[in-house]
Amino acid sequence: MANFAPFDAADYLDDEETIAEYLTAALEDPNPDVFLAAVRDVARAHGMAQLARDTGLGRESLYKALTPGAKPRYDTILKLLHVLGIKLTASPSSGQAPSPADGSAVVHTDVGGYAR
């Protein structure tokens, strides 16, 4: 029987384009835990200890904030994304302004300044 190492997305998040695609896919899922898990993977790829220093947050606090089911503060997520070089922007999903009945929009990620 073959032994396989467990898959860890953080091992593959080593360039800006991959990170942007990964986070964009996570944002498309209606479950907010999927996005938190994706940000956690990107944070682990960056290095949690370094990220804690750069954000001024405790390492344990970062892990708690990015745990599925957590309800992190908006400013905590913004700090993380800023330090990771990630910019989120919103645009209408159809390329037009959303109608009041629909209200849907797509959020895009832009990753810049990421260094592994």
N, C-alpha and C positions, 0 to 999 in steps of 0.2 A: 504494500500500500504506500502510495506517495505521500510525503509530508510537504505541506505547503505553508509558507509563512503567512500570517494574517495580513490582509490588505490594509494599508494605511495610506489614505489619500494624501496626507502631509508629505509623504515621500515623493510625490509627483508634482507638488505645487512649487515649482522652482523658477517660474518665469511669469512675467506680468500677464501675458495673454492667457496662459493656462488658469491663473488665478481669476481673471475676469470672467472667463467662460464658466468656471466652476461656481463662482458666486452668482452669476446670472442664472444658471440652471437651478440653483438652490432657491433663488427668489421666485422662480416660476411655480414652486410647490406651495400650495395653500397652507401647509403646516409650518408655523413659524419656527418650530424646533429644527427643521431641515436647514434653514438659514443660519441659526445659531450654531449648529454642528459644523456647517461649512466655514463659518468665521473662525470657529475653534480650530479646525484643520489648518486654515491659513495661518492662524496665530501660532500653532505648534510648529509649522514649517518655518516660521520667522524666528521662533525661539521664545517660549513663554517667559523665561527669566528676563531676557532683554526687553521684551514687550512690557513687562511689569515696570522695569526701570524707566523706559521711555514714556509710559503713560502716567507714572506716579501712582499706580494701583498695585496692590499686593498680588502676588502670584496666585495665592489661594482664592482671592476675590475674583480674579480673571477666570479661573476654572469654574467657580460657582456661577458667574454671570453667563458663561457659555455652555452650561449644562442643559440638556434637554428638559423642558418644563420650567426653566428659570424665566423670570420676568425682569431682565436687566433694565436699568435706567437708560433712557434715550441718550443722555450725555455720556454714559459709559461706552455705549456702542459707537457713538461719534468719535470719542477719544481713540478707541481701538482702530477704527477704520482710518482715521487721520494718520496715526502712527504707521499703519500698514501701507499707507499711500493709496488708499481706496476712496474713490469718489462715487457716490450714488447720485443718479439723476433720474427724474421722472419724466415720462413722455406718454401721450395718449397711446393706447394699444393699437388703434386703427390708423394712426398717423393724423387723425383729426381730433379736435377737442371732444372729450367724452360727453355724451348726452346725459341729461339729468337722470334718465331711467337706467342707463347702463353704468356710468360712473367708473368704468374700468380704465386702468392705466398700466403701463409697463415701466418697471424701474430698471435702469441700465447701470452697470458698474464700469468704472474707469479706474484702472490701477496704474499708478505712476510712482516712481521712486522706490519701488520694492527692491530690496537687496537681500539675498539669502546669505 
